[in-house]
């Protein structure tokens, strides 16, 4: 069960208590599917951001607050500084960033700015406090874990696809055959190299990952620089998953050239310290692509948050579900164009 959204009056009261200063006004801003953010106008001083989290069984507040506190302690200025929190009220107070949603007006240097941040982030892997950070949400530390994550999502979607023949056709005719080929190739490649695809990635080769990272969670300031928000899923992960997720994420919708630029820069950075990075990237990229197709199709699951979000938008749900299916088809096509051997014959 989730706590009901709070209103402006309650946001002002909680904000005043957490800030130890009077809040003059509160305006809803950046409302998302997982949380609600208010811009607090302080009676004195710059505005602050009050974020209200859902109580859905995950400690979103704790994971994000700890992550941003860690980054702030190590002088990362492109993420908001945490100020105070109240776990019982599911609220935390942060520095406010002005800026426009970066995804609305993409720029040529976006891939480099995203890569710069992620490369800078890896310099903190051995910093004080890094080892006590949690694992990222849906982290994977072996190829077999990625396959298991794909199969679990696929099972859930197949149970929901009986009433949707177009969905069933795409899943059984395109997604499953291409991903089966990718998994077969993965296991064959690991066998040739004498590697165990179920073996955990060494801690020394793991990456710090925002997990849900890209232009969809970035603001562009007047200086053109990106500021990054939403670290509810932050933690340790396989860098291959970090690279793949950031390049593929439908929310960012990076053009092919930008995605390739991002992959190139991040691969150079991670390959320097991990001689198996390129092997994992080549065999796992299409598996993560398939997982993203299934995430896009989550809206077909009757109890999913994605479904509730579509319903809340109003209109014809059938049309909206068809839109999600088209999005998954395009994403699958992009993955197959990058790796033609996976295209179903």
KEZA-604543 format. One record per atom (N, C-alpha, C): x, y, z. Coordinates in steps of 0.05 Angstrom, whole numbers, padded with zeros to 5 digits, always signed. Atoms other than C-alpha are relative to their C-alpha. Example, Ala and Ser with C-alpha at 12.3 -4.5 7.8 and 13.67 -1.06 7.14 Angstrom:
% residues 2
+00018-00024+00000 +00246-00090+00156 +00018+00024+00000 -00016-00024-00001 +00273-00021+00143 -00015+00022+00014 
END
This chain:
% residues 345
+00017-00024+00000 +00000+00000+00000 +00017+00025+00000 -00015-00025+00000 +00024+00070-00015 -00014+00021+00017 +00012-00023-00014 +00015+00131+00028 -00013+00018-00020 +00012-00019+00018 -00033+00181-00003 +00019+00024-00005 -00016-00024+00006 -00001+00241-00037 -00005+00022+00021 +00004-00023-00018 +00010+00301+00008 -00007+00024-00016 +00007-00025+00013 -00017+00369-00008 +00020+00022+00006 -00018-00022-00003 +00016+00437-00010 +00003+00009+00030 -00001-00009-00028 -00003+00455+00062 +00017-00019+00017 -00016+00019-00015 +00026+00390+00089 +00030+00002-00008 -00028-00003+00009 +00089+00400+00047 +00013+00023+00013 -00011-00024-00014 +00098+00469+00077 +00006-00006+00029 -00004+00006-00029 +00090+00442+00148 +00024-00018+00003 -00023+00019-00002 +00139+00384+00137 +00026+00014-00008 -00024-00015+00009 +00187+00429+00099 +00011+00019+00021 -00008-00019-00021 +00188+00481+00154 +00013-00015+00023 -00012+00016-00022 +00201+00428+00206 +00027-00011-00007 -00026+00012+00008 +00257+00394+00167 +00021+00022-00004 -00020-00021+00006 +00290+00460+00146 +00006+00016+00025 -00004-00017-00023 +00282+00493+00214 -00003+00029-00008 +00004-00027+00010 +00259+00554+00176 -00028+00002-00013 +00028-00003+00009 +00192+00582+00152 -00001-00003-00031 +00006+00003+00029 +00166+00560+00084 -00022+00019-00007 +00020-00020+00008 +00128+00616+00049 -00021-00012-00019 +00019+00012+00019 +00096+00573-00006 +00011-00026-00010 -00008+00026+00011 +00097+00504-00037 -00014-00004-00026 +00012+00006+00026 +00085+00487-00110 +00008-00028-00010 -00007+00027+00011 +00080+00416-00139 +00017+00003-00024 -00018-00001+00022 +00135+00403-00188 +00011-00028-00006 -00013+00025+00007 +00165+00344-00226 -00015-00024+00011 +00015+00023-00009 +00109+00297-00208 +00006-00024-00017 -00007+00024+00015 +00128+00226-00227 -00017-00023+00009 +00016+00023-00007 +00099+00156-00223 +00007-00010+00028 -00009+00011-00025 +00139+00140-00160 -00001+00019+00023 -00003-00019-00022 +00138+00203-00120 -00012+00027-00008 +00010-00027+00005 +00117+00275-00114 +00020+00020+00011 -00020-00020-00008 +00164+00335-00110 -00014+00028+00002 +00010-00028-00003 +00147+00405-00084 +00024+00019+00000 -00019-00021-00003 +00186+00468-00095 -00009+00018+00023 +00007-00016-00024 +00188+00504-00028 +00013+00027-00002 -00010-00027-00001 +00195+00579-00029 +00004+00007+00029 -00007-00005-00028 +00231+00596+00036 -00004+00030+00006 +00003-00028-00008 +00216+00660+00074 +00026+00015-00003 -00027-00012+00005 +00291+00672+00071 +00017-00022-00012 -00018+00019+00012 +00342+00639+00027 -00011-00012-00025 +00008+00012+00026 +00340+00598-00037 -00022-00021+00004 +00021+00021-00002 +00283+00549-00053 +00012-00027+00005 -00008+00027-00006 +00287+00477-00031 -00020-00020-00013 +00018+00020+00012 +00257+00412-00058 -00008-00020+00022 +00010+00020-00019 +00213+00368-00014 -00011-00023-00017 +00008+00023+00015 +00205+00298-00041 -00016-00019+00018 +00017+00019-00015 +00149+00252-00018 +00001-00027-00015 -00004+00027+00012 +00161+00177-00030 -00024-00018+00006 +00021+00019-00006 +00110+00121-00037 +00010-00021+00020 -00008+00021-00019 +00111+00068+00018 -00008-00027-00013 +00007+00024+00016 +00112+00009-00030 +00017-00024+00008 -00016+00023-00009 +00157-00037+00011 +00030+00003-00007 -00028-00005+00006 +00222-00010-00020 +00008+00026+00015 -00009-00023-00014 +00264+00039+00020 +00012+00020-00020 -00009-00019+00021 +00268+00090-00037 +00013+00024+00013 -00011-00024-00014 +00279+00148+00012 +00028-00006+00010 -00026+00006-00012 +00337+00114+00048 +00021-00004-00022 -00020+00006+00021 +00371+00090-00016 +00008+00027-00014 -00007-00025+00013 +00367+00159-00049 +00015+00019+00018 -00012-00019-00018 +00384+00200+00012 +00029-00008+00006 -00027+00009-00005 +00445+00157+00028 +00018+00004-00024 -00016-00004+00024 +00468+00160-00044 +00008+00029-00003 -00005-00029+00005 +00462+00236-00049 +00018+00011+00023 -00018-00008-00022 +00495+00244+00020 +00029-00008-00007 -00027+00010+00008 +00554+00202-00005 +00012+00018-00022 -00010-00017+00022 +00560+00242-00069 +00007+00028+00009 -00005-00027-00010 +00555+00308-00032 +00026+00001+00016 -00024+00000-00016 +00609+00288+00017 +00025-00001-00017 -00023+00002+00017 +00655+00275-00042 -00001+00021-00023 -00002-00025+00016 +00642+00343-00075 -00012-00003-00028 +00015+00001+00025 +00596+00320-00132 -00021+00022+00000 +00018-00024-00001 +00559+00385-00149 -00023-00002-00020 +00021+00003+00020 +00515+00360-00206 -00024-00016+00010 +00023+00013-00013 +00468+00323-00158 -00008+00016+00024 +00010-00017-00022 +00424+00355-00105 +00011-00009+00027 -00009+00006-00028 +00451+00360-00034 -00024-00007+00017 +00021+00006-00019 +00408+00326+00018 +00002+00018+00024 +00000-00019-00022 +00387+00370+00076 -00011-00013+00026 +00012+00014-00023 +00342+00330+00123 -00021-00019-00010 +00021+00019+00008 +00293+00272+00122 -00017-00008+00024 +00018+00011-00019 +00234+00243+00159 -00011-00026-00011 +00008+00026+00011 +00227+00169+00145 -00029-00006+00006 +00027+00006-00008 +00161+00165+00183 -00020+00015-00018 +00017-00016+00018 +00131+00219+00138 +00005-00006-00029 -00008+00007+00028 +00164+00188+00075 +00008+00025-00015 -00008-00025+00013 +00194+00256+00060 +00030+00006+00005 -00028-00010-00003 +00264+00285+00049 +00002+00027-00014 -00005-00028+00009 +00289+00356+00037 +00027+00001-00015 -00024-00001+00016 +00340+00370-00018 +00004+00028-00011 -00007-00024+00015 +00375+00427-00054 -00019+00001-00025 +00016-00003+00024 +00331+00455-00109 +00017+00007-00024 -00013-00007+00025 +00357+00455-00181 -00020+00013-00019 +00015-00011+00023 +00328+00503-00232 +00010-00013-00025 -00008+00011+00026 +00328+00478-00303 -00023-00012-00015 +00020+00013+00017 +00289+00449-00360 +00005-00029-00003 -00003+00029+00004 +00275+00375-00370 +00018-00004-00025 -00020+00003+00021 +00336+00355-00412 -00011-00016-00024 +00009+00017+00021 +00298+00303-00451 -00018+00014-00021 +00018-00015+00019 +00252+00355-00483 +00016+00014-00022 -00016-00014+00020 +00309+00390-00519 +00028-00011+00000 -00026+00012+00000 +00367+00342-00530 +00021+00016-00015 -00022-00015+00012 +00434+00372-00548 +00022-00020-00009 -00020+00017+00012 +00494+00345-00587 +00020-00011+00021 -00020+00009-00019 +00538+00340-00525 -00012-00016+00023 +00013+00014-00022 +00488+00302-00482 +00014-00027+00006 -00013+00026-00005 +00522+00234-00491 +00026+00004+00015 -00025-00005-00014 +00588+00264-00469 -00005+00009+00029 +00006-00008-00028 +00557+00297-00408 -00009-00023+00017 +00008+00024-00015 +00524+00232-00388 +00025-00018+00006 -00024+00017-00004 +00590+00194-00398 +00018+00013+00021 -00017-00014-00019 +00629+00248-00360 -00008-00006+00029 +00010+00004-00027 +00585+00240-00299 +00006-00028+00009 -00003+00028-00009 +00588+00164-00298 +00029-00007+00003 -00029+00005-00003 +00664+00163-00308 +00010+00013+00026 -00008-00013-00025 +00672+00214-00252 -00010-00015+00024 +00012+00015-00022 +00627+00172-00208 +00018-00024+00007 -00016+00024-00006 +00673+00112-00215 +00026+00007+00016 -00023-00008-00016 +00730+00152-00183 -00005-00002+00029 +00007+00002-00028 +00692+00145-00118 -00004-00029+00009 +00005+00028-00007 +00691+00069-00119 +00015-00008+00025 -00015+00007-00024 +00744+00066-00065 -00001+00022+00021 +00002-00022-00019 +00724+00130-00029 -00013-00009+00026 +00012+00005-00026 +00704+00132+00044 -00030-00003-00002 +00029+00004+00000 +00634+00103+00052 -00010-00015-00024 +00010+00012+00025 +00631+00071-00017 -00008-00029+00005 +00005+00028-00003 +00634-00001+00006 -00025-00007+00016 +00024+00005-00015 +00574+00007+00052 -00025+00007-00015 +00023-00006+00016 +00529+00031-00004 -00014-00025-00009 +00015+00024+00007 +00474-00017-00024 +00004-00007-00029 +00000+00008+00028 +00468-00055-00089 -00022+00016-00014 +00021-00014+00016 +00430-00020-00145 -00025-00017-00002 +00025+00015+00004 +00358-00038-00156 +00003-00018-00025 -00001+00019+00022 +00353-00100-00201 +00028-00004-00010 -00027+00005+00008 +00428-00106-00201 +00005-00029-00008 -00007+00028+00007 +00460-00167-00233 +00031-00001+00002 -00029+00003-00003 +00529-00195-00220 +00010-00025-00014 -00009+00022+00017 +00532-00253-00268 -00019-00001-00024 +00017+00002+00023 +00505-00267-00338 -00025-00017+00005 +00023+00017-00006 +00460-00322-00311 -00021+00015+00016 +00019-00017-00014 +00428-00271-00264 -00016+00017-00020 +00014-00016+00020 +00411-00228-00324 -00020-00017-00015 +00018+00018+00014 +00381-00288-00360 -00024-00007+00018 +00022+00006-00019 +00340-00305-00298 -00019+00023+00002 +00017-00024-00002 +00315-00233-00294 -00018+00002-00025 +00016+00000+00025 +00293-00237-00367 -00022-00021+00001 +00020+00022+00000 +00258-00304-00358 -00023+00006+00020 +00020-00007-00020 +00222-00280-00296 -00020+00020-00011 +00018-00020+00012 +00195-00219-00332 -00017-00012-00022 +00014+00012+00023 +00177-00260-00393 -00023-00017+00010 +00021+00017-00010 +00137-00310-00352 -00024+00016+00008 +00022-00017-00009 +00096-00254-00321 -00016+00011-00024 +00014-00012+00023 +00081-00222-00388 -00016-00021-00016 +00014+00021+00015 +00062-00288-00421 -00027-00007+00013 +00025+00006-00014 +00010-00300-00368 -00021+00021-00006 +00019-00022+00006 -00021-00233-00386 -00006+00003-00029 +00002-00005+00029 -00016-00240-00461 -00023-00016-00014 +00021+00016+00012 -00073-00290-00472 -00022+00016-00013 +00022-00017+00011 -00123-00234-00483 +00010+00021-00019 -00011-00021+00018 -00076-00194-00528 +00016-00014-00022 -00014+00015+00021 -00060-00231-00593 +00023+00014-00013 -00022-00015+00012 -00017-00175-00621 +00025-00002+00018 -00023+00002-00019 +00026-00177-00558 +00012-00028-00002 -00010+00027+00002 +00031-00253-00562 +00016-00005-00025 -00014+00003+00026 +00052-00250-00635 +00028+00012+00002 -00026-00012-00002 +00108-00201-00620 +00018-00015+00019 -00017+00014-00020 +00133-00238-00558 +00009-00027-00012 -00007+00027+00009 +00131-00308-00588 +00014-00001-00028 -00011+00000+00027 +00149-00289-00660 +00025+00016-00003 -00023-00017+00003 +00203-00237-00649 +00018+00000+00024 -00017-00005-00024 +00227-00224-00578 +00013-00026+00010 -00011+00025-00012 +00234-00296-00553 +00021-00013-00019 -00020+00013+00017 +00270-00324-00615 +00027+00016+00000 -00025-00015+00001 +00321-00267-00618 +00015-00002+00027 -00014+00002-00026 +00335-00270-00543 +00010-00028+00005 -00011+00028-00002 +00341-00346-00545 +00026-00003-00014 -00025+00000+00015 +00394-00337-00598 +00022+00014+00015 -00020-00015-00015 +00429-00285-00555 +00010-00016+00024 -00007+00016-00024 +00428-00331-00494 +00017-00024-00008 -00016+00023+00010 +00454-00390-00534 +00028+00009-00007 -00027-00010+00007 +00511-00348-00561 +00016+00007+00025 -00013-00007-00025 +00526-00322-00491 +00013-00025+00013 -00009+00024-00014 +00532-00392-00461 +00022-00014-00017 -00021+00012+00017 +00572-00417-00521 +00026+00015+00002 -00024-00017-00002 +00621-00359-00516 +00014-00005+00027 -00012+00005-00026 +00631-00371-00442 +00013-00028+00001 -00011+00027+00001 +00642-00445-00454 +00027+00000-00015 -00025-00001+00016 +00695-00430-00507 +00022+00012+00016 -00020-00014-00016 +00731-00385-00458 +00006-00014+00026 -00003+00014-00026 +00725-00434-00400 -00009+00017+00023 +00010-00017-00021 +00687-00383-00360 -00028-00010+00010 +00026+00009-00011 +00627-00397-00314 -00019+00024-00001 +00019-00023+00002 +00568-00352-00333 -00016+00005+00026 +00014-00003-00026 +00540-00363-00262 +00018+00012+00021 -00018-00011-00020 +00602-00337-00227 -00004+00030+00005 +00005-00028-00007 +00594-00271-00190 +00023+00017-00009 -00020-00020+00007 +00631-00210-00216 +00015+00008+00025 -00016-00008-00022 +00689-00192-00171 -00008+00028+00009 +00006-00027-00009 +00675-00131-00126 +00018+00021-00013 -00018-00020+00012 +00736-00097-00157 -00009+00008-00028 +00009-00007+00027 +00701-00098-00225 -00029+00011+00000 +00028-00011-00001 +00633-00072-00201 +00001+00031-00002 +00001-00029+00005 +00610-00001-00216 -00021+00012+00019 +00021-00015-00013 +00573+00052-00178 -00020+00010-00022 +00020-00005+00022 +00508+00061-00217 -00024+00015+00011 +00026-00013-00007 +00449+00111-00212 -00023-00018-00008 +00019+00020+00008 +00412+00053-00246 -00022+00011-00018 +00021-00012+00017 +00354+00096-00273 +00011+00027-00010 -00016-00024+00007 +00400+00145-00309 -00004+00007-00029 +00002-00009+00027 +00393+00187-00370 -00013+00028-00002 +00012-00027+00004 +00362+00250-00400 -00027+00003+00014 +00027-00001-00012 +00294+00232-00370 +00002+00008+00030 -00005-00007-00028 +00325+00244-00301 +00021+00022+00002 -00020-00022+00000 +00366+00306-00318 -00014+00027-00006 +00009-00027+00005 +00355+00381-00317 +00023+00015-00013 -00021-00016+00013 +00391+00429-00363 -00001+00029+00011 -00002-00027-00011 +00414+00493-00329 +00004+00021-00022 -00004-00021+00020 +00421+00561-00363 +00028-00001-00013 -00027+00003+00011 +00495+00545-00372 +00003-00024-00019 -00001+00023+00018 +00477+00484-00413 +00009-00026+00013 -00010+00023-00014 +00504+00436-00361 -00024-00016+00011 +00021+00017-00011 +00463+00376-00339 +00003-00004+00030 +00001+00008-00029 +00443+00365-00266 -00018-00025+00001 +00013+00026+00000 +00420+00296-00247 -00016-00004+00026 +00019+00004-00022 +00361+00278-00203 -00010-00029+00000 +00012+00026-00003 +00327+00214-00179 +00021-00022+00002 -00020+00021-00006 +00376+00166-00146 -00012-00021+00018 +00013+00020-00017 +00325+00119-00114 +00010-00028-00005 -00009+00027+00007 +00357+00059-00148 +00031-00003+00001 -00030-00002+00000 +00431+00079-00137 +00013-00023+00015 -00015+00020-00015 +00482+00027-00117 +00020-00015-00018 -00020+00016+00014 +00532-00026-00140 -00014-00017-00021 +00011+00016+00022 +00521-00062-00206 +00022-00008-00019 -00019+00007+00021 +00556-00095-00265 +00002+00025-00018 -00002-00024+00018 +00584-00037-00307 -00012-00005-00028 +00013+00006+00025 +00558-00073-00369 -00030+00006+00001 +00029-00007-00003 +00487-00065-00343 -00003+00030+00001 +00001-00029+00000 +00501+00008-00328 +00002+00012-00028 -00004-00011+00027 +00526+00021-00398 -00024-00007-00018 +00022+00009+00017 +00471-00020-00431 -00026+00016+00007 +00025-00014-00008 +00414+00011-00390 +00000+00029-00008 -00002-00029+00007 +00439+00082-00402 -00003+00004-00030 +00002-00003+00029 +00445+00072-00477 -00028-00008-00010 +00026+00011+00011 +00379+00034-00485 -00024+00015+00012 +00024-00009-00015 +00333+00069-00434 -00019+00015-00018 +00019-00014+00018 +00270+00088-00473 -00007+00028+00010 +00005-00027-00010 +00261+00149-00427 +00019+00020-00011 -00020-00018+00012 +00325+00180-00454 -00004+00003-00030 +00004+00000+00029 +00310+00160-00526 +00024+00012-00015 -00024-00011+00013 +00382+00174-00547 +00000-00008-00029 -00004+00008+00028 +00393+00177-00622 +00023-00020-00002 -00019+00022+00002 +00435+00119-00648 +00029+00010+00002 -00028-00011-00001 +00498+00163-00657 +00007+00007+00029 -00005-00007-00028 +00492+00188-00585 +00004-00024+00017 -00002+00025-00015 +00481+00118-00558 +00027-00013-00005 -00026+00012+00006 +00542+00093-00595 +00023+00016+00012 -00021-00017-00013 +00584+00152-00570 +00002-00006+00030 +00001+00006-00028 +00562+00137-00499 +00013-00027+00006 -00011+00027-00004 +00578+00063-00505 +00031+00000-00005 -00029-00002+00006 +00646+00079-00536 +00016+00012+00022 -00015-00013-00021 +00668+00126-00482 -00001-00016+00026 +00001+00016-00025 +00643+00084-00424 +00015-00026-00002 -00015+00025+00004 +00672+00020-00454 +00030+00005+00004 -00029-00006-00003 +00741+00053-00459 +00007+00003+00030 -00005-00004-00028 +00736+00072-00386 +00000-00026+00016 +00002+00025-00015 +00714+00004-00360 +00019-00021-00009 -00019+00020+00011 +00758-00038-00406 +00027+00003+00012 -00027-00005-00011 +00819-00006-00375 +00006-00016+00025 -00005+00015-00025 +00809-00043-00310 -00013-00027+00001 +00015+00025+00000 +00769-00105-00331 +00003-00013-00028 -00005+00011+00027 +00795-00149-00388 -00024-00017-00010 +00023+00015+00009 +00728-00186-00391 -00024+00018-00005 +00023-00018+00004 +00685-00124-00397 -00012-00002-00028 +00010+00000+00028 +00681-00125-00473 -00014-00027-00007 +00013+00025+00005 +00663-00199-00473 -00029+00001+00011 +00026-00001-00012 +00606-00188-00424 -00018+00020-00015 +00017-00020+00014 +00582-00125-00461 -00011-00012-00026 +00009+00010+00026 +00578-00161-00528 -00022-00021+00003 +00020+00022-00003 +00539-00221-00502 -00025+00008+00016 +00022-00008-00017 +00496-00185-00451 -00017+00023-00010 +00015-00024+00010 +00475-00122-00489 -00028-00008-00011 +00026+00007+00010 +00419-00158-00528 -00019-00011+00022 +00017+00010-00021 +00395-00192-00464 -00012+00024+00016 +00011-00023-00014 +00388-00125-00429 -00020+00015-00018 +00019-00012+00019 +00354-00099-00492 -00027-00014+00002 +00025+00015-00002 +00303-00155-00486 -00014+00006+00027 +00012-00008-00026 +00292-00138-00412 -00014+00027-00002 +00012-00026+00003 +00278-00066-00432 -00026-00002-00016 +00025+00004+00015 +00227-00090-00483 -00022-00009+00019 +00020+00010-00019 +00192-00128-00427 -00009+00021+00020 +00007-00022-00019 +00195-00068-00380 -00020+00019-00014 +00019-00018+00015 +00161-00025-00434 -00028-00013-00001 +00026+00014+00002 +00107-00079-00438 -00013-00006+00027 +00011+00004-00026 +00096-00079-00363 -00029+00009+00003 +00027-00011-00002 +00033-00039-00375 -00022-00021-00006 +00019+00021+00005 -00001-00103-00399 -00006-00016+00026 +00004+00014-00025 +00006-00131-00328 -00022+00014+00017 +00023-00014-00013 -00061-00116-00292 +00007+00015+00025 -00006-00012-00026 -00029-00099-00225 +00024+00019-00001 -00026-00015+00001 +00032-00060-00250 -00005+00029+00004 +00000-00029-00003 +00048+00011-00233 -00003+00014-00027 +00002-00011+00028 +00056+00024-00308 -00028+00001-00009 +00028+00001+00009 -00015+00002-00320 -00016+00022+00014 +00014-00021-00015 -00041+00048-00265 +00006+00028-00011 -00008-00027+00011 -00002+00106-00295 -00014+00005-00026 +00014-00004+00025 -00033+00094-00363 -00030+00006+00005 +00029-00004-00006 -00103+00090-00333 -00004+00029+00010 +00002-00027-00011 -00090+00155-00295 +00001+00022-00022 -00002-00020+00022 -00074+00190-00361 -00027+00003-00015 +00026-00002+00013 -00145+00176-00384 +00001-00010-00029 +00001+00008+00028 -00167+00160-00455 -00005-00030-00002 +00005+00028+00005 -00174+00092-00487 +00025-00017+00007 -00023+00016-00009 -00130+00042-00451 +00011-00019-00021 -00009+00018+00022 -00129-00005-00511 +00020+00014-00019 -00018-00016+00018 -00098+00050-00553 +00027+00005+00014 -00025-00005-00014 -00047+00066-00500 +00017-00025+00002 -00015+00025+00000 -00027-00007-00493 +00012-00006-00027 -00011+00004+00026 -00019-00011-00568 +00025+00018-00005 -00023-00018+00002 +00028+00049-00563 +00024-00012+00014 -00023+00013-00014 +00071+00011-00512 +00011-00023-00017 -00009+00022+00017 +00073-00049-00559 +00016+00010-00024 -00015-00012+00022 +00096-00005-00617 +00028+00009+00010 -00026-00009-00012 +00150+00024-00571 +00019-00024+00004 -00016+00024-00004 +00174-00046-00553 +00010-00011-00027 -00008+00009+00027 +00175-00066-00627 +00024+00016-00010 -00021-00017+00010 +00218-00006-00645 +00026-00005+00016 -00024+00005-00016 +00266-00019-00587 +00012-00027-00008 -00010+00026+00008 +00272-00092-00608 +00013+00002-00027 -00011-00004+00027 +00285-00071-00680 +00028+00013+00003 -00026-00013-00003 +00341-00025-00656 +00021-00019+00010 -00019+00019-00011 +00373-00081-00616 +00009-00020-00022 -00007+00019+00022 +00370-00128-00677 +00016+00013-00022 -00017-00014+00020 +00398-00075-00724 +00029+00002+00010 -00027-00002-00011 +00457-00069-00678 +00014-00027-00001 -00011+00027-00001 +00466-00145-00678 -00017-00017-00019 +00017+00013+00020 +00437-00173-00744 -00003-00030+00003 +00002+00029-00003 +00451-00245-00725 -00024-00008+00017 +00022+00006-00018 +00394-00240-00675 -00028+00004-00013 +00025-00005+00014 +00341-00220-00726 -00014-00026-00006 +00015+00025+00006 +00287-00275-00728 -00003-00004-00030 +00003+00006+00029 +00286-00309-00796 -00028-00010-00005 
END
